Protein backbone atom coordinates (compact mmCIF):
# COMPACT_ATOMS: atom_id res chain seq x y z
CA UNK A 1 0.00 0.00 0.00
CA UNK A 2 1.15 3.56 -0.64
CA UNK A 3 -0.10 6.97 0.35
CA UNK A 4 -1.08 7.66 -3.25
CA UNK A 5 -3.04 4.44 -3.88
CA UNK A 6 -5.13 3.89 -0.74
CA UNK A 7 -7.16 0.74 -0.34
CA UNK A 8 -10.84 0.97 0.53
CA UNK A 9 -11.87 -0.54 3.84
CA UNK A 10 -14.88 -1.03 6.08
CA UNK A 11 -14.82 -1.36 9.86
CA UNK A 12 -17.61 -1.70 12.41
CA UNK A 13 -17.86 -0.65 16.04
CA UNK A 14 -20.56 -0.74 18.69
CA UNK A 15 -21.15 1.63 21.59
CA UNK A 16 -21.74 -0.98 24.28
CA UNK A 17 -23.65 0.88 26.98
CA UNK A 18 -25.85 -1.80 28.60
CA UNK A 19 -23.46 -4.58 29.51
CA UNK A 20 -25.50 -5.36 32.63
CA UNK A 21 -28.86 -5.65 30.83
CA UNK A 22 -29.23 -9.40 30.29
CA UNK A 23 -31.42 -9.09 27.18
CA UNK A 24 -29.07 -6.63 25.49
CA UNK A 25 -26.02 -8.60 26.53
CA UNK A 26 -27.28 -11.93 25.16
CA UNK A 27 -28.04 -10.48 21.75
CA UNK A 28 -24.82 -8.52 21.49
CA UNK A 29 -22.64 -11.41 22.68
CA UNK A 30 -24.12 -13.67 19.98
CA UNK A 31 -23.63 -11.06 17.27
CA UNK A 32 -19.98 -10.37 18.11
CA UNK A 33 -19.16 -14.08 18.26
CA UNK A 34 -20.78 -14.64 14.86
CA UNK A 35 -18.65 -12.00 13.08
CA UNK A 36 -21.37 -11.07 10.60
CA UNK A 37 -20.09 -10.84 7.01
CA UNK A 38 -16.54 -11.21 8.30
CA UNK A 39 -16.59 -8.08 10.48
CA UNK A 40 -14.81 -8.30 13.82
CA UNK A 41 -16.93 -5.72 15.65
CA UNK A 42 -15.00 -3.41 17.95
CA UNK A 43 -16.69 -3.23 21.36
CA UNK A 44 -16.40 0.32 22.73
CA UNK A 45 -17.63 -0.31 26.25
CA UNK A 46 -18.92 2.10 28.88
CA UNK A 47 -17.30 1.28 32.25
CA UNK A 48 -19.52 0.91 35.35
CA UNK A 49 -20.72 4.36 36.40
CA UNK A 50 -18.97 5.71 39.47
CA UNK A 51 -22.16 6.86 41.18
CA UNK A 52 -24.83 4.46 39.90
CA UNK A 53 -23.95 1.37 41.94
CA UNK A 54 -23.50 -0.84 38.88
CA UNK A 55 -22.32 -4.44 39.42
CA UNK A 56 -18.59 -4.33 38.68
CA UNK A 57 -18.02 -8.10 38.98
CA UNK A 58 -20.61 -8.99 36.31
CA UNK A 59 -19.46 -6.10 34.15
CA UNK A 60 -15.86 -7.27 34.32
CA UNK A 61 -16.73 -10.87 33.44
CA UNK A 62 -18.66 -9.76 30.36
CA UNK A 63 -16.09 -7.17 29.30
CA UNK A 64 -13.38 -9.82 29.43
CA UNK A 65 -15.46 -11.98 27.07
CA UNK A 66 -15.75 -9.11 24.61
CA UNK A 67 -12.02 -8.37 24.79
CA UNK A 68 -11.35 -12.00 23.82
CA UNK A 69 -13.70 -11.79 20.83
CA UNK A 70 -12.38 -8.70 19.04
CA UNK A 71 -11.03 -5.15 19.40
CA UNK A 72 -11.86 -3.60 22.77
CA UNK A 73 -12.28 0.08 23.54
CA UNK A 74 -13.35 2.62 26.13
CA UNK A 75 -16.61 4.56 25.74
CA UNK A 76 -17.30 7.33 28.26
CA UNK A 77 -20.63 8.73 29.45
CA UNK A 78 -19.58 11.77 31.42
CA UNK A 79 -22.84 12.59 33.19
CA UNK A 80 -24.28 9.15 33.97
CA UNK A 81 -25.50 5.99 32.25
CA UNK A 82 -28.36 7.76 30.48
CA UNK A 83 -26.66 11.08 29.70
CA UNK A 84 -23.58 10.88 27.50
CA UNK A 85 -22.26 14.45 27.20
CA UNK A 86 -20.64 16.28 30.11
CA UNK A 87 -22.51 18.90 32.11
CA UNK A 88 -19.61 19.96 34.33
CA UNK A 89 -16.40 18.84 35.95
CA UNK A 90 -13.25 17.88 34.05
CA UNK A 91 -14.02 15.48 31.19
CA UNK A 92 -10.35 14.65 30.67
CA UNK A 93 -9.97 13.63 34.31
CA UNK A 94 -12.82 11.15 33.95
CA UNK A 95 -11.18 9.59 30.88
CA UNK A 96 -7.93 9.19 32.82
CA UNK A 97 -9.65 7.68 35.88
CA UNK A 98 -11.70 5.24 33.83
CA UNK A 99 -8.71 4.34 31.66
CA UNK A 100 -6.60 3.61 34.75
CA UNK A 101 -9.43 1.51 36.22
CA UNK A 102 -9.72 -0.55 33.03
CA UNK A 103 -6.01 -1.25 33.05
CA UNK A 104 -6.17 -2.15 36.72
CA UNK A 105 -8.72 -4.82 35.82
CA UNK A 106 -6.42 -6.25 33.15
CA UNK A 107 -8.40 -4.82 30.23
CA UNK A 108 -6.18 -3.42 27.49
CA UNK A 109 -8.42 -0.89 25.76
CA UNK A 110 -6.86 0.36 22.53
CA UNK A 111 -9.72 2.51 21.21
CA UNK A 112 -11.84 5.38 22.54
CA UNK A 113 -15.09 7.11 21.70
CA UNK A 114 -16.59 9.94 23.71
CA UNK A 115 -20.26 9.71 24.58
CA UNK A 116 -22.45 12.03 22.52
CA UNK A 117 -19.38 12.56 20.30
CA UNK A 118 -17.95 14.93 22.90
CA UNK A 119 -14.27 15.76 22.88
CA UNK A 120 -12.03 18.71 23.64
CA UNK A 121 -8.29 19.28 23.72
CA UNK A 122 -7.97 17.92 27.26
CA UNK A 123 -9.86 14.74 26.40
CA UNK A 124 -7.72 14.26 23.29
CA UNK A 125 -4.57 14.68 25.38
CA UNK A 126 -5.86 12.08 27.89
CA UNK A 127 -6.50 9.64 25.04
CA UNK A 128 -2.98 10.13 23.73
CA UNK A 129 -1.55 9.56 27.23
CA UNK A 130 -3.49 6.29 27.48
CA UNK A 131 -2.26 5.12 24.07
CA UNK A 132 -5.71 5.06 22.51
CA UNK A 133 -6.75 5.53 18.90
CA UNK A 134 -9.70 7.92 18.91
CA UNK A 135 -12.99 7.09 17.14
CA UNK A 136 -14.79 10.21 18.41
CA UNK A 137 -14.35 12.37 15.29
CA UNK A 138 -17.24 12.09 12.85
CA UNK A 139 -17.60 12.73 9.13
CA UNK A 140 -20.14 15.49 9.81
CA UNK A 141 -22.04 17.02 12.72
CA UNK A 142 -24.71 14.67 14.07
CA UNK A 143 -27.99 16.55 13.47
CA UNK A 144 -29.10 16.41 17.10
CA UNK A 145 -26.04 18.35 18.28
CA UNK A 146 -26.09 22.16 18.38
CA UNK A 147 -23.80 23.91 15.92
CA UNK A 148 -21.51 25.04 18.77
CA UNK A 149 -21.31 21.61 20.47
CA UNK A 150 -17.75 20.56 21.26
CA UNK A 151 -16.74 17.70 18.95
CA UNK A 152 -14.19 16.74 16.27
CA UNK A 153 -14.60 16.26 12.53
CA UNK A 154 -12.56 14.17 10.10
CA UNK A 155 -13.23 12.62 6.72
CA UNK A 156 -10.51 9.96 6.88
CA UNK A 157 -8.02 8.47 9.35
CA UNK A 158 -5.23 10.79 10.44
CA UNK A 159 -2.70 11.44 13.15
CA UNK A 160 -3.77 14.54 15.06
CA UNK A 161 -1.05 16.80 16.43
CA UNK A 162 -2.29 17.97 19.83
CA UNK A 163 -1.42 21.28 21.56
CA UNK A 164 1.17 19.44 23.70
CA UNK A 165 2.85 18.04 20.60
CA UNK A 166 1.58 14.50 21.26
CA UNK A 167 0.22 12.58 18.29
CA UNK A 168 -3.22 10.96 18.56
CA UNK A 169 -4.27 8.44 15.90
CA UNK A 170 -7.87 9.18 14.88
CA UNK A 171 -10.13 6.66 13.12
CA UNK A 172 -13.29 8.69 12.49
CA UNK A 173 -16.74 7.18 12.78
CA UNK A 174 -18.44 7.93 9.47
CA UNK A 175 -21.80 6.10 9.23
CA UNK A 176 -24.69 5.33 11.55
CA UNK A 177 -27.06 2.54 10.56
CA UNK A 178 -29.41 5.13 9.05
CA UNK A 179 -26.64 6.86 7.11
CA UNK A 180 -25.38 3.52 5.83
CA UNK A 181 -28.88 2.58 4.70
CA UNK A 182 -29.28 5.79 2.73
CA UNK A 183 -25.82 5.48 1.17
CA UNK A 184 -26.34 1.89 0.05
CA UNK A 185 -29.94 2.16 -1.13
CA UNK A 186 -30.79 5.72 -2.08
CA UNK A 187 -27.54 7.42 -2.97
CA UNK A 188 -25.50 4.29 -3.68
CA UNK A 189 -22.33 6.05 -2.75
CA UNK A 190 -19.69 5.68 -0.04
CA UNK A 191 -17.07 8.27 -0.97
CA UNK A 192 -14.89 8.00 2.13
CA UNK A 193 -11.89 5.65 1.76
CA UNK A 194 -12.60 4.04 5.14
CA UNK A 195 -16.25 3.41 6.03
CA UNK A 196 -16.56 3.17 9.81
CA UNK A 197 -20.09 2.06 10.62
CA UNK A 198 -21.36 2.06 14.19
CA UNK A 199 -24.44 1.05 16.15
CA UNK A 200 -25.55 0.79 19.79
CA UNK A 201 -25.99 -2.48 21.63
CA UNK A 202 -29.55 -1.41 22.49
CA UNK A 203 -30.39 -1.38 18.76
CA UNK A 204 -30.43 -5.18 18.97
CA UNK A 205 -33.59 -5.17 21.10
CA UNK A 206 -35.58 -4.19 17.99
CA UNK A 207 -36.05 -7.07 15.54
CA UNK A 208 -36.25 -4.79 12.52
CA UNK A 209 -33.02 -3.02 13.45
CA UNK A 210 -31.27 -6.34 14.03
CA UNK A 211 -32.32 -7.54 10.59
CA UNK A 212 -31.36 -4.22 8.97
CA UNK A 213 -27.91 -4.36 10.55
CA UNK A 214 -27.29 -7.88 9.23
CA UNK A 215 -28.40 -6.90 5.71
CA UNK A 216 -26.35 -3.70 5.73
CA UNK A 217 -23.18 -5.41 6.89
CA UNK A 218 -23.56 -8.01 4.16
CA UNK A 219 -23.94 -5.26 1.56
CA UNK A 220 -21.00 -3.32 3.00
CA UNK A 221 -18.81 -6.42 3.03
CA UNK A 222 -19.43 -6.91 -0.68
CA UNK A 223 -18.28 -3.37 -1.47
CA UNK A 224 -15.30 -2.97 0.84
CA UNK A 225 -12.59 -5.05 2.45
CA UNK A 226 -13.79 -6.01 5.93
CA UNK A 227 -11.09 -5.29 8.49
CA UNK A 228 -11.13 -4.56 12.22
CA UNK A 229 -10.10 -1.26 13.75
CA UNK A 230 -6.86 -2.55 15.24
CA UNK A 231 -5.82 -4.12 11.91
CA UNK A 232 -6.74 -0.88 10.19
CA UNK A 233 -4.47 1.11 12.48
CA UNK A 234 -1.58 -1.29 11.93
CA UNK A 235 -2.01 -1.15 8.16
CA UNK A 236 -2.56 2.59 7.79
CA UNK A 237 -0.32 3.76 10.64
CA UNK A 238 2.79 4.52 8.58
CA UNK A 239 0.73 6.45 6.03
CA UNK A 240 -1.52 8.56 8.25
CA UNK A 241 -1.39 12.26 7.37
CA UNK A 242 -0.75 14.65 10.25
CA UNK A 243 -3.35 17.32 11.01
CA UNK A 244 -3.27 20.02 13.66
CA UNK A 245 -5.87 19.79 16.44
CA UNK A 246 -7.19 23.26 15.54
CA UNK A 247 -8.20 21.94 12.12
CA UNK A 248 -10.11 19.00 13.58
CA UNK A 249 -11.83 20.52 16.63
CA UNK A 250 -15.32 21.98 16.26
CA UNK A 251 -17.61 23.95 18.56
CA UNK A 252 -17.03 25.13 22.11
CA UNK A 253 -14.25 24.09 24.47
CA UNK A 254 -14.88 22.75 27.95
CA UNK A 255 -18.45 22.40 29.25
CA UNK A 256 -19.89 24.89 31.68
CA UNK A 257 -21.11 24.08 35.17
CA UNK A 258 -24.38 22.17 35.64
CA UNK A 259 -27.47 24.34 35.29
MOFEN-V424696 format. One record per residue. PSI is psi as a letter, one per 20 degrees, with the letter a starting at -180 (* if undefined). NEAR is the number of other C-alpha atoms within 12 Angstrom. Layout:
PSI_NEAR, PSI_NEAR
This chain:
q_13, r_12, h_15, i_9, m_10, q_17, r_22, p_27, r_33, p_43, q_43, p_50, r_47, p_47, o_41, o_43, i_37, l_38, h_39, i_31, o_22, h_17, g_18, g_24, g_31, g_22, g_25, g_40, g_32, g_20, g_32, g_33, h_23, h_17, m_26, p_27, k_28, j_26, p_40, o_33, p_45, p_46, o_50, o_43, p_48, p_44, r_48, p_34, p_30, h_20, j_13, j_13, k_14, q_20, o_19, h_22, g_16, g_19, g_29, g_26, g_19, h_32, h_38, h_28, g_25, h_34, h_30, i_21, i_24, a_35, q_38, p_39, r_44, p_47, p_45, p_46, o_38, h_37, j_27, r_25, h_28, j_17, o_19, g_24, q_32, q_37, j_21, a_19, a_17, o_25, h_36, h_32, h_24, g_29, g_39, g_27, g_26, g_32, g_36, h_23, g_23, g_31, h_21, h_13, j_19, j_15, o_29, n_28, p_40, i_38, q_44, q_52, p_47, p_45, p_37, j_35, k_42, p_47, r_45, a_37, h_36, g_28, g_43, g_46, g_31, g_33, g_44, g_32, h_27, i_33, k_26, q_39, p_42, p_45, j_54, h_48, q_44, r_38, h_34, r_27, p_28, p_26, h_15, i_11, p_18, q_16, h_15, j_19, p_27, p_36, a_42, q_43, p_37, q_37, i_29, r_36, q_44, r_34, o_35, p_37, o_26, r_29, h_21, i_17, i_18, q_25, p_30, o_43, p_45, p_49, n_48, q_46, p_45, h_40, p_38, r_32, g_33, g_21, h_28, h_34, g_26, h_17, h_24, h_26, g_16, g_12, h_12, l_15, p_19, n_29, h_22, q_27, h_28, o_37, o_43, n_48, q_43, r_36, r_35, q_35, h_37, i_25, h_30, i_31, i_20, o_16, h_13, h_13, h_21, g_25, g_18, g_24, g_34, g_28, g_21, g_33, h_39, g_25, g_26, g_38, h_29, h_18, h_24, r_28, o_26, p_31, q_35, r_32, h_45, g_32, g_24, g_37, g_31, h_18, g_21, i_30, g_25, i_17, j_22, p_27, q_23, p_25, q_26, q_25, h_33, h_22, i_22, h_34, q_35, q_30, b_24, r_20, d_25, q_26, q_28, r_16, q_12, q_10, *_7
